[in-house]
Amino acid sequence: MTHIIHITTAPSTEPAAIGAEAREKADRELSAARAELASLGAAVSPSRLERALERLEAAQRASRRPIPRAA
C-alpha cells in the first residue's frame, strides 16, 4: 500500500506568545478601539467605519495572544 504525505509550509495559526507589558498595551489598544467605534455617529462614512472595525479586529487578535510561560 502506498501512502502520500503532503507537507505544507503554511504559517502556524497559533498566536505568538507576548509578555505582560505587551499584554497591557494590547488591552489598552482594545479598549481604545472599542471606545472609538462606540463614538462613531450614524453619519459616519463607510470608510471610517471600516477603519474603526479593522482597528478593533486587530486589537482583539493582539489581546488574545498567550502570555509566555517562565522557563
C-alpha positions as CSV (number, residue, x, y, z in Angstrom):
1,M,0.0,0.0,0.0
2,T,1.3,3.4,-0.9
3,H,0.7,6.5,1.3
4,I,1.1,10.0,0.0
5,I,2.2,12.5,2.6
6,H,1.6,16.2,2.0
7,I,3.8,18.7,3.8
8,T,2.8,22.3,3.9
9,T,4.9,25.3,4.8
10,A,1.9,27.4,5.8
11,P,2.4,29.6,8.8
12,S,1.1,28.4,12.1
13,T,-2.3,29.6,13.1
14,E,-1.2,29.6,16.8
15,P,-0.8,33.1,18.1
16,A,2.7,34.1,19.2
17,A,3.2,34.5,23.0
18,I,3.5,38.0,24.3
19,G,4.9,39.4,27.5
20,A,2.9,41.1,30.3
21,E,3.9,44.6,29.2
22,A,2.8,43.9,25.6
23,R,-0.4,42.3,27.0
24,E,-1.2,45.6,28.8
25,K,-0.5,47.6,25.7
26,A,-2.8,45.3,23.7
27,D,-5.5,45.6,26.3
28,R,-5.3,49.4,26.2
29,E,-5.5,49.4,22.4
30,L,-8.5,47.1,22.5
31,S,-10.2,49.5,25.0
32,A,-9.4,52.5,22.8
33,A,-10.6,50.7,19.6
34,R,-13.9,49.9,21.3
35,A,-14.3,53.5,22.5
36,E,-13.6,54.8,19.0
37,L,-16.2,52.5,17.5
38,A,-18.7,53.4,20.1
39,S,-18.1,57.1,19.5
40,L,-18.9,57.0,15.8
41,G,-22.3,58.5,14.9
42,A,-24.9,57.3,12.3
43,A,-23.5,59.8,9.7
44,V,-20.0,58.2,9.7
45,S,-18.6,57.5,6.3
46,P,-18.3,53.8,5.3
47,S,-14.5,54.0,5.0
48,R,-14.2,55.5,8.5
49,L,-16.4,52.7,9.9
50,E,-14.3,50.1,8.1
51,R,-11.1,51.5,9.5
52,A,-12.5,51.5,13.0
53,L,-13.7,47.9,12.6
54,E,-10.3,46.9,11.3
55,R,-8.6,48.5,14.3
56,L,-10.9,46.7,16.7
57,E,-10.3,43.3,15.0
58,A,-6.5,43.8,15.1
59,A,-6.7,44.8,18.8
60,Q,-8.9,41.7,19.6
61,R,-6.4,39.4,17.9
62,A,-3.5,41.0,19.8
63,S,-5.2,40.8,23.1
64,R,-5.8,37.0,22.7
65,R,-2.2,36.1,22.3
66,P,-1.0,33.8,25.1
67,I,1.4,35.1,27.8
68,P,4.7,33.1,27.6
69,R,5.5,30.7,30.5
70,A,8.6,31.1,32.6
71,A,11.3,28.6,31.6
